[in-house]
Amino acid sequence: VNQNGVEIILIADREGEYTIKPATIVLNGKQYKTEAIKISVKQGLKPQIPSGQHLQGAFLTAEVSERNPFLNQEVVLVVKVFARDYSILNRMRNYQEPDFNDLVVKSVSEKVNDHEKQVLINGNTFISREIARYILFPQKAGEITIQPFAVDVLISGYYAAETHLLSTDPISLRVKNLPGGKPKNFSGAV
């Protein structure tokens, strides 16, 4: 028996129930057909990160350009670390990002001009450094929660270096449906 086949890897961009229609092939005038495949996609397997973990003199933030975007509207998300001691910035390890459920995400690799700067927060001087920048496109209307981002910081202890977790708070986006009356040539870009 001679066998040939095609392997396809599927990556879901959101939770839900999906049906893959049957595949068909015609050999020697006879049609062969597979069964339909039903797939249930659930939230990713990344571990949950505790939110809002701070360290004495250091914390992590995630900021978005728009908390109430329209469906498929570009939203910029920036993750920054703030530290009172410059050496903390050099001891960061193991950056972790959450699953981006219901979002199409593009990571921005270029550094911005103000990637690192000195800022005053509640009368205290901090150094802020941008860790990551993303462009997000919401794919469903309603509430979308972006779980915390995190980074480990190595701190010298009495016996050895200890790892401390810094994490952001979750971010909620309230995504609005597009207004009615779309033009005939509208194809989904916002």
C-alpha positions as CSV (number, residue, x, y, z in Angstrom):
1,V,0.0,0.0,0.0
2,N,1.4,3.4,-1.0
3,Q,0.4,6.2,1.4
4,N,0.8,9.9,1.1
5,G,-0.5,12.6,3.4
6,V,-0.4,16.2,4.5
7,E,0.4,17.4,8.0
8,I,-1.1,20.7,9.1
9,I,-0.4,22.5,12.3
10,L,-3.2,24.7,13.5
11,I,-2.8,27.6,16.1
12,A,-6.1,29.0,17.5
13,D,-6.1,32.8,18.1
14,R,-9.1,32.6,20.5
15,E,-11.1,30.2,22.6
16,G,-14.2,28.5,21.2
17,E,-15.6,25.5,19.3
18,Y,-14.3,24.9,15.8
19,T,-15.2,22.4,13.1
20,I,-12.8,21.4,10.4
21,K,-14.7,20.4,7.3
22,P,-14.1,17.0,5.7
23,A,-11.2,16.7,3.3
24,T,-11.9,15.0,-0.1
25,I,-9.8,13.4,-2.8
26,V,-10.7,11.8,-6.1
27,L,-8.6,8.7,-7.1
28,N,-9.4,6.8,-10.3
29,G,-12.7,8.5,-10.6
30,K,-13.8,7.6,-7.0
31,Q,-14.2,10.3,-4.3
32,Y,-12.9,9.7,-0.8
33,K,-13.9,11.8,2.1
34,T,-12.7,12.2,5.8
35,E,-15.0,12.8,8.7
36,A,-15.4,16.4,10.0
37,I,-13.2,17.2,13.0
38,K,-14.6,19.1,16.0
39,I,-12.1,21.0,18.2
40,S,-12.6,22.7,21.5
41,V,-10.0,25.4,22.2
42,K,-9.5,26.5,25.8
43,Q,-7.3,29.1,27.5
44,G,-3.6,28.4,27.2
45,L,-1.5,26.4,29.6
46,K,0.8,29.2,30.8
47,P,0.9,29.3,34.6
48,Q,-1.0,32.1,36.3
49,I,1.3,34.9,37.5
50,P,0.3,36.6,40.8
51,S,-0.5,40.2,40.0
52,G,1.0,43.4,41.4
53,Q,4.2,41.8,43.0
54,H,6.6,44.6,44.0
55,L,10.0,44.7,45.5
56,Q,11.3,47.4,47.9
57,G,12.3,50.1,45.4
58,A,11.2,48.4,42.2
59,F,8.0,47.6,40.3
60,L,6.7,46.6,36.9
61,T,3.9,48.3,34.9
62,A,1.9,47.6,31.7
63,E,0.3,50.6,30.0
64,V,-2.1,50.6,27.1
65,S,-2.7,53.5,24.7
66,E,-6.5,52.9,24.7
67,R,-8.7,51.0,27.2
68,N,-11.9,51.3,25.2
69,P,-10.9,50.5,21.6
70,F,-13.2,49.5,18.8
71,L,-13.0,45.9,17.4
72,N,-9.7,45.5,15.5
73,Q,-8.4,48.9,16.5
74,E,-4.7,49.2,17.1
75,V,-3.7,49.4,20.8
76,V,-0.1,49.9,21.9
77,L,0.9,48.1,25.1
78,V,4.2,49.0,26.8
79,V,5.8,47.0,29.7
80,K,8.2,49.0,31.9
81,V,10.2,48.4,35.0
82,F,10.9,51.1,37.6
83,A,13.8,50.9,40.0
84,R,15.4,53.2,42.6
85,D,18.7,51.3,42.2
86,Y,20.2,51.1,38.8
87,S,21.8,47.7,39.5
88,I,18.3,46.1,39.8
89,L,17.8,46.7,36.1
90,N,20.9,44.6,35.4
91,R,19.7,41.7,37.5
92,M,16.4,41.0,35.7
93,R,15.9,37.5,34.3
94,N,13.1,35.3,32.9
95,Y,10.7,37.9,31.4
96,Q,7.2,36.3,31.2
97,E,4.3,37.4,29.1
98,P,0.7,36.0,29.4
99,D,-1.4,34.4,26.8
100,F,-3.0,37.0,24.6
101,N,-6.5,35.6,24.3
102,D,-8.9,37.3,21.8
103,L,-6.1,39.5,20.6
104,V,-3.8,39.5,17.5
105,V,-0.4,40.6,18.8
106,K,2.7,41.9,17.1
107,S,5.8,42.4,19.2
108,V,7.8,45.6,18.4
109,S,11.5,44.9,18.5
110,E,12.9,48.4,17.8
111,K,13.9,50.5,20.9
112,V,12.3,53.9,21.3
113,N,14.4,57.0,22.0
114,D,13.3,57.2,25.6
115,H,13.8,53.5,26.3
116,E,15.4,54.4,29.6
117,K,15.0,57.6,31.7
118,Q,14.8,59.1,35.1
119,V,11.4,59.9,36.5
120,L,10.0,61.3,39.8
121,I,7.2,59.3,41.4
122,N,5.6,60.5,44.7
123,G,8.8,62.5,45.4
124,N,11.1,59.5,44.8
125,T,13.5,59.3,41.8
126,F,13.2,56.1,39.8
127,I,14.9,54.8,36.6
128,S,12.4,53.5,34.1
129,R,13.3,51.1,31.4
130,E,11.0,49.8,28.7
131,I,11.1,46.0,28.6
132,A,8.7,45.2,25.8
133,R,6.3,46.9,23.4
134,Y,3.4,45.3,21.6
135,I,0.7,46.2,19.1
136,L,-2.6,44.6,19.9
137,F,-5.7,44.1,17.8
138,P,-8.9,43.1,19.7
139,Q,-10.7,40.3,18.0
140,K,-14.0,40.3,20.0
141,A,-16.3,42.9,21.4
142,G,-16.8,43.1,25.2
143,E,-14.3,42.7,28.1
144,I,-10.9,41.3,27.4
145,T,-8.5,40.8,30.3
146,I,-4.8,40.8,29.7
147,Q,-3.2,38.8,32.6
148,P,0.0,40.1,34.3
149,F,3.5,40.3,32.8
150,A,6.4,39.3,35.1
151,V,10.1,39.4,35.5
152,D,12.5,37.8,38.1
153,V,15.1,40.0,39.9
154,L,18.1,38.4,41.5
155,I,18.8,40.1,44.9
156,S,21.9,39.3,47.0
157,G,20.9,37.6,50.2
158,Y,22.8,36.7,53.4
159,Y,23.7,33.2,52.1
160,A,23.0,33.4,48.3
161,A,21.2,35.3,45.7
162,E,17.4,35.1,46.0
163,T,14.9,35.5,43.2
164,H,12.1,38.0,43.6
165,L,9.1,38.3,41.2
166,L,7.9,41.7,39.9
167,S,4.6,41.6,38.1
168,T,2.0,44.0,36.6
169,D,-1.7,44.2,37.5
170,P,-4.1,42.7,34.9
171,I,-5.4,45.1,32.2
172,S,-9.0,45.2,31.2
173,L,-10.0,46.4,27.7
174,R,-13.6,47.2,27.0
175,V,-13.9,46.6,23.3
176,K,-16.7,48.3,21.4
177,N,-18.4,46.9,18.2
178,L,-17.8,48.9,15.1
179,P,-20.6,51.5,14.4
180,G,-23.3,50.5,11.9
181,G,-23.5,51.8,8.4
182,K,-20.2,50.5,7.1
183,P,-19.3,51.4,3.5
184,K,-19.6,48.7,0.9
185,N,-15.8,48.5,0.3
186,F,-15.1,48.1,4.1
187,S,-12.9,45.0,4.7
188,G,-12.3,45.0,8.4
189,A,-9.3,47.3,8.9
190,V,-9.8,50.0,11.5
